[in-house]
Amino acid sequence: MYAKIGGVIRVRVPLDVHAVASSGSGVFTVATPLRLGDVVALAVREAQGTRAPHDKVERSVNHTLAALRAGSFTVDVDGRTFARADDVVVCADYADVRFFLTARGRHGRRAEVLRVEL
């Protein structure tokens, strides 16, 4: 699909400068709360690469978010599993992201949709 099987998508988590400035708290420099939909968008962009055309990346992000909302897969972020795009995930500098099908495979395990080694 995107790359070889065997790894994870590692995304750099953006620093929320507004949250740091408005709250006066440095805790937001260590951990950033993001909606799962934003983490998925970052992962899709990372998997597509920096040279991918902007319109292709946007179509991929929209398609992936639609599939998440339809319940086609779950997302594992740093070992925690989420199923809704509106769920809030607290991440540090980097987040390890994996996508899993919601249906069970032949062997009773959940099948991986996308594991990308970068």
VEXKE-620123 format. One line per field, with one value per residue: residue number from 1; residue in one letter; x, y, z of N, C-alpha, C, CB in turn. Coordinates in Angstrom, 3 decimals. Glycine has a CB too. Example, Ala and Ser with C-alpha at 12.3 -4.5 7.8 and 13.67 -1.06 7.14 Angstrom:
nr: 1,2 $
rest: a,s $
n_u: 13.190,12.850 $
n_v: -5.690,-2.250 $
n_w: 7.800,7.080 $
ca_u: 12.300,13.670 $
ca_v: -4.500,-1.060 $
ca_w: 7.800,7.140 $
c_u: 13.200,12.900 $
c_v: -3.300,0.030 $
c_w: 7.800,7.870 $
cb_u: 11.308,14.084 $
cb_v: -4.473,-0.598 $
cb_w: 9.046,5.725 $
END
This chain:
nr: 1,2,3,4,5,6,7,8,9,10,11,12,13,14,15,16,17,18,19,20,21,22,23,24,25,26,27,28,29,30,31,32,33,34,35,36,37,38,39,40,41,42,43,44,45,46,47,48,49,50,51,52,53,54,55,56,57,58,59,60,61,62,63,64,65,66,67,68,69,70,71,72,73,74,75,76,77,78,79,80,81,82,83,84,85,86,87,88,89,90,91,92,93,94,95,96,97,98,99,100,101,102,103,104,105,106,107,108,109,110,111,112,113,114,115,116,117,118 $
rest: m,y,a,k,i,g,g,v,i,r,v,r,v,p,l,d,v,h,a,v,a,s,s,g,s,g,v,f,t,v,a,t,p,l,r,l,g,d,v,v,a,l,a,v,r,e,a,q,g,t,r,a,p,h,d,k,v,e,r,s,v,n,h,t,l,a,a,l,r,a,g,s,f,t,v,d,v,d,g,r,t,f,a,r,a,d,d,v,v,v,c,a,d,y,a,d,v,r,f,f,l,t,a,r,g,r,h,g,r,r,a,e,v,l,r,v,e,l $
n_u: 0.839,1.446,4.103,6.741,5.885,6.103,6.848,6.271,4.447,6.096,5.466,6.150,5.197,3.469,4.260,2.117,2.019,0.263,-1.280,0.674,1.388,-1.093,-1.929,0.194,1.619,4.183,3.761,2.583,4.644,5.874,3.976,1.461,-1.923,-3.908,-6.432,-7.523,-8.026,-6.322,-3.822,-3.945,-4.056,-1.489,0.034,-0.702,0.249,2.987,3.463,2.954,5.001,7.339,7.482,5.135,2.287,0.254,-2.579,-3.008,-2.206,-4.117,-6.492,-5.957,-5.819,-8.468,-9.923,-8.922,-9.709,-12.483,-12.848,-12.043,-14.048,-16.168,-15.678,-13.957,-11.377,-9.102,-6.948,-3.717,-1.920,1.084,0.828,-1.763,-5.133,-7.454,-10.676,-12.287,-12.401,-12.617,-11.545,-9.251,-5.787,-2.851,0.328,3.911,7.044,7.303,5.073,4.161,2.434,-0.039,-2.185,-5.121,-7.264,-10.741,-12.115,-11.756,-9.074,-8.336,-7.073,-7.987,-6.787,-6.483,-6.171,-3.500,-3.718,-1.970,1.363,4.069,7.477,9.685 $
n_v: -1.181,1.651,1.382,-0.937,-3.813,-3.932,-1.858,1.274,4.364,7.200,10.216,13.698,15.661,18.664,21.686,23.410,26.547,28.613,27.559,27.371,30.074,31.312,29.976,30.180,28.113,25.756,23.103,22.395,22.400,20.027,17.965,17.542,18.010,16.497,16.063,12.860,12.746,14.733,13.614,11.352,12.632,13.812,11.460,10.304,12.255,12.034,9.411,9.688,11.344,14.068,14.921,14.381,15.322,18.094,17.957,15.194,14.318,15.621,14.384,11.764,12.091,12.947,10.680,8.705,9.695,9.592,6.826,6.107,7.354,5.832,3.503,1.556,0.943,0.940,3.081,2.963,4.728,5.319,2.932,3.023,2.438,3.879,4.811,6.816,9.854,12.205,11.744,12.624,12.775,12.661,13.650,13.451,14.658,12.995,10.720,7.349,5.706,3.380,1.570,-0.397,-2.951,-3.262,-5.615,-9.077,-11.223,-14.336,-15.854,-14.991,-12.727,-9.145,-7.612,-5.908,-2.814,-0.891,-0.590,1.227,1.559,3.997 $
n_w: 0.000,1.157,1.995,2.950,4.989,8.572,10.381,12.071,11.751,12.398,13.750,13.997,16.636,16.652,18.407,20.550,20.537,21.135,23.260,25.228,25.554,26.225,28.531,30.212,31.144,31.197,30.735,28.358,26.577,26.897,26.655,24.259,23.681,21.238,18.751,17.610,14.877,13.889,14.452,12.808,10.309,10.285,10.240,7.788,6.034,6.600,5.736,3.015,2.193,1.630,-0.975,-2.242,-4.193,-3.211,-3.530,-3.729,-1.213,0.396,-0.548,0.291,3.085,3.623,2.723,4.451,6.977,6.618,6.442,9.022,10.540,9.654,10.918,9.956,10.734,13.567,15.488,16.732,19.008,20.324,21.807,22.792,22.018,19.778,18.471,17.496,15.677,17.095,19.585,22.177,22.199,24.046,23.360,23.205,22.002,19.687,18.032,17.821,15.375,14.456,12.264,12.430,11.190,11.987,11.858,12.664,11.784,9.968,11.911,14.325,15.315,15.325,12.217,10.647,9.004,8.018,8.388,8.615,8.032,8.714 $
ca_u: 0.000,2.319,5.493,6.868,5.302,7.054,7.187,5.231,4.601,6.535,5.174,6.598,4.036,3.706,4.132,0.998,2.551,-0.858,-1.634,1.737,1.304,-2.346,-2.068,1.355,2.106,5.159,3.404,2.236,5.868,6.262,2.912,0.505,-3.176,-4.365,-7.524,-7.025,-8.079,-5.104,-2.712,-4.095,-3.650,-0.025,0.582,-0.903,1.216,4.312,3.537,2.981,6.312,7.361,7.416,3.807,1.481,-0.642,-3.943,-3.019,-2.142,-5.422,-7.448,-5.626,-6.233,-9.936,-10.373,-8.558,-10.587,-13.825,-12.815,-11.994,-15.394,-17.057,-15.357,-13.224,-10.144,-8.756,-5.608,-2.909,-0.972,1.960,0.331,-3.167,-6.004,-8.551,-11.556,-13.050,-11.562,-12.730,-10.835,-8.071,-4.565,-1.775,1.575,5.130,7.718,6.981,4.029,4.206,1.050,-0.334,-3.585,-5.573,-8.633,-11.591,-12.546,-10.766,-8.539,-8.599,-6.469,-8.548,-6.085,-6.853,-5.229,-2.962,-3.983,-0.822,2.501,5.102,8.754,10.301 $
ca_v: 0.000,2.805,0.977,-2.333,-4.205,-4.171,-0.768,2.214,5.716,8.063,11.599,14.755,16.345,20.113,22.382,24.351,27.781,29.381,27.003,27.753,31.515,31.711,29.388,30.503,26.843,25.072,21.694,22.179,22.198,18.630,17.112,18.307,17.309,16.586,15.164,11.716,13.103,15.490,12.653,10.553,13.489,13.899,10.157,10.142,13.156,11.443,8.230,10.140,11.932,15.512,15.222,14.054,16.503,18.546,17.459,13.763,14.198,16.018,13.305,10.625,12.448,12.927,9.295,7.989,10.160,9.056,5.400,6.056,7.687,4.715,2.368,0.542,0.596,1.671,3.662,2.782,5.828,5.059,1.803,3.209,2.263,4.828,4.489,7.990,10.981,13.279,11.400,13.451,12.017,13.504,13.159,14.210,15.113,12.109,9.732,6.159,5.493,2.156,1.433,-1.775,-3.256,-3.595,-7.012,-10.071,-12.015,-15.776,-16.458,-14.390,-11.495,-8.020,-7.502,-4.570,-2.174,-0.141,-0.412,1.781,1.783,5.192 $
ca_w: 0.000,1.196,2.157,3.365,6.271,9.624,11.290,12.469,11.235,13.498,13.377,14.904,17.193,16.665,19.679,20.572,21.104,21.679,24.567,26.165,25.806,26.866,29.865,31.030,31.686,30.354,30.550,26.957,25.797,27.109,26.142,23.470,23.403,19.848,18.370,16.850,13.459,13.569,14.461,11.583,9.188,10.327,9.838,6.339,5.382,6.773,4.872,1.623,1.921,1.382,-2.410,-2.765,-4.549,-2.147,-3.731,-3.424,0.243,0.920,-0.844,1.158,4.444,3.667,2.583,5.672,8.051,6.357,6.803,10.482,11.033,9.301,11.769,9.202,11.427,14.777,15.429,17.927,19.171,21.473,22.592,23.194,20.858,19.656,17.352,17.062,15.255,18.075,20.817,22.427,22.452,24.556,22.772,23.462,20.789,18.572,18.297,16.977,14.943,13.699,11.866,12.488,10.778,13.128,11.714,13.041,10.683,10.015,13.090,15.517,15.688,14.486,11.109,10.479,7.729,7.541,9.288,7.749,8.673,8.155 $
c_u: 0.883,3.789,5.528,6.263,6.410,7.358,5.996,5.458,4.962,6.350,5.697,5.366,4.327,3.480,3.000,1.439,1.442,-1.236,-0.592,1.594,0.048,-2.492,-0.935,1.986,3.058,4.835,3.074,3.471,6.335,5.245,1.865,-0.770,-3.608,-5.576,-6.938,-7.031,-6.842,-3.885,-2.754,-3.660,-2.129,0.617,0.437,0.077,2.633,4.494,3.621,4.341,6.216,7.213,6.051,3.045,0.451,-2.054,-4.045,-3.014,-3.495,-6.491,-7.216,-6.055,-7.750,-10.487,-10.096,-9.450,-12.019,-13.896,-12.759,-13.374,-16.398,-16.769,-14.590,-11.948,-10.027,-7.319,-4.930,-1.880,-0.195,1.394,-1.093,-4.039,-7.183,-9.377,-12.330,-12.126,-11.586,-12.046,-9.593,-6.910,-3.521,-0.461,2.738,5.739,7.349,5.872,4.202,2.774,0.953,-1.834,-3.944,-7.006,-9.463,-12.062,-11.408,-10.324,-8.873,-8.126,-6.949,-7.843,-6.595,-5.759,-4.752,-3.263,-2.697,0.208,3.644,6.357,9.432,11.677 $
c_v: 1.242,2.405,-0.458,-2.572,-4.265,-3.035,0.061,3.533,6.573,9.505,12.553,15.525,17.841,20.696,23.399,25.627,28.619,28.877,27.376,29.220,31.888,31.149,29.776,29.271,26.178,23.617,21.390,22.085,20.754,17.677,17.978,17.491,17.566,15.687,14.046,12.007,13.877,14.574,11.790,11.369,13.634,12.597,9.926,11.032,12.592,10.241,8.610,10.719,13.395,15.871,14.922,15.333,16.815,17.976,15.965,13.539,14.537,14.965,12.109,10.882,12.366,11.512,8.508,8.403,9.663,7.583,5.228,6.334,6.571,3.472,1.261,0.085,1.374,2.157,3.468,3.916,5.574,3.979,1.928,3.170,3.227,4.486,5.686,9.151,12.125,12.967,12.270,12.557,12.997,12.883,14.045,14.601,14.307,11.160,8.579,5.753,4.214,2.123,-0.051,-1.897,-3.579,-5.041,-7.945,-10.845,-13.487,-16.402,-15.825,-13.132,-10.359,-7.829,-6.065,-4.044,-1.588,-0.053,0.027,2.006,2.947,5.395 $
c_w: 0.000,1.244,2.643,4.744,7.323,10.567,11.675,11.749,12.440,13.054,14.442,15.345,17.259,18.057,19.574,21.292,21.737,23.075,25.616,26.551,26.586,28.276,30.792,31.644,30.707,30.109,29.087,26.055,25.893,26.488,25.446,23.275,21.954,19.657,17.516,15.356,13.018,13.527,13.197,10.370,9.136,9.841,8.335,5.571,5.462,5.846,3.397,1.250,1.548,-0.088,-3.035,-3.101,-3.462,-2.304,-3.427,-1.914,0.854,0.658,0.066,2.596,4.560,3.595,3.870,6.839,7.864,6.746,8.320,11.061,10.741,10.139,11.075,9.899,12.727,14.634,16.781,17.965,20.461,22.400,23.092,21.952,20.922,18.423,16.810,16.754,16.262,19.405,20.949,22.844,22.958,24.107,23.183,22.116,19.548,19.003,17.318,16.662,14.129,13.416,11.865,11.967,12.005,13.057,12.101,11.808,10.844,11.322,14.389,15.997,14.820,13.434,10.968,9.083,7.173,8.637,8.421,8.557,7.979,8.737 $
cb_u: -0.954,1.979,6.242,8.331,4.566,8.258,8.218,5.219,3.288,8.031,3.658,7.654,3.678,2.792,5.467,-0.255,3.274,-2.074,-1.776,3.132,1.337,-3.516,-2.140,0.972,0.933,6.506,2.211,1.335,6.978,6.410,2.269,1.113,-4.288,-3.231,-8.661,-7.865,-9.326,-4.882,-2.772,-5.562,-4.309,0.452,-0.115,-2.371,1.173,4.525,2.328,1.888,7.004,8.640,8.477,3.010,0.767,-0.700,-4.399,-1.809,-1.045,-5.845,-7.338,-4.122,-5.738,-10.508,-9.676,-7.088,-10.572,-14.202,-11.603,-10.967,-15.879,-16.918,-16.597,-12.885,-8.931,-8.934,-5.666,-2.214,-1.704,2.179,1.205,-3.367,-6.507,-8.021,-12.518,-14.066,-12.015,-14.175,-10.452,-8.360,-4.068,-1.838,1.469,6.146,9.201,8.237,2.600,4.985,0.538,0.123,-3.841,-5.478,-8.668,-12.794,-13.013,-11.326,-7.037,-7.924,-4.974,-8.542,-4.542,-7.059,-5.870,-1.457,-5.057,-1.229,2.851,4.635,9.640,9.435 $
cb_v: -0.001,3.668,1.912,-2.749,-5.582,-4.583,0.110,2.419,6.237,7.779,11.801,15.704,15.785,20.815,23.074,23.720,28.592,29.297,25.476,27.495,32.279,31.268,27.890,31.468,25.903,25.172,21.327,23.297,23.145,18.337,16.278,18.705,17.760,16.193,15.933,10.473,13.923,16.612,11.756,10.074,14.878,14.222,9.028,10.485,14.555,11.023,7.332,11.181,11.175,16.096,14.437,13.204,16.280,20.069,17.728,13.060,15.118,17.339,12.872,10.332,13.869,13.757,8.618,8.239,11.686,9.232,4.701,7.067,8.996,4.378,1.812,1.072,0.865,0.782,5.175,1.367,7.229,6.347,1.601,4.557,0.812,6.282,3.432,8.401,11.489,13.578,9.896,14.522,11.262,13.645,13.099,13.383,15.059,11.317,10.363,4.990,6.696,0.866,2.075,-2.305,-4.433,-2.654,-7.302,-11.026,-11.832,-16.469,-16.357,-15.375,-11.652,-6.723,-7.985,-4.561,-1.085,1.256,-1.722,3.095,0.512,6.418 $
cb_w: 1.215,2.385,3.140,3.365,6.157,9.040,10.679,14.008,10.497,13.901,13.174,14.219,18.601,15.650,20.076,21.271,20.026,20.735,24.482,25.549,24.490,26.022,29.765,32.116,32.007,30.964,31.445,26.475,26.276,28.610,27.283,22.104,24.391,18.861,17.596,17.146,13.174,14.598,15.730,11.411,9.305,11.757,10.606,5.943,6.029,8.237,5.104,1.382,0.819,1.908,-3.139,-1.746,-5.902,-2.128,-5.168,-4.073,0.821,0.313,-2.317,1.108,4.817,2.526,1.378,6.019,8.120,4.868,6.145,11.032,10.401,7.817,12.328,7.837,10.535,16.056,15.046,17.944,19.204,22.262,23.740,23.968,20.776,19.577,17.768,18.130,13.896,18.320,20.836,23.517,21.164,26.124,21.238,24.327,20.989,18.099,18.175,17.672,14.119,14.486,10.460,13.921,9.771,13.190,10.262,14.111,10.583,8.844,13.003,16.592,15.538,15.336,9.798,10.740,7.875,7.068,10.094,7.091,8.634,8.408 $
END
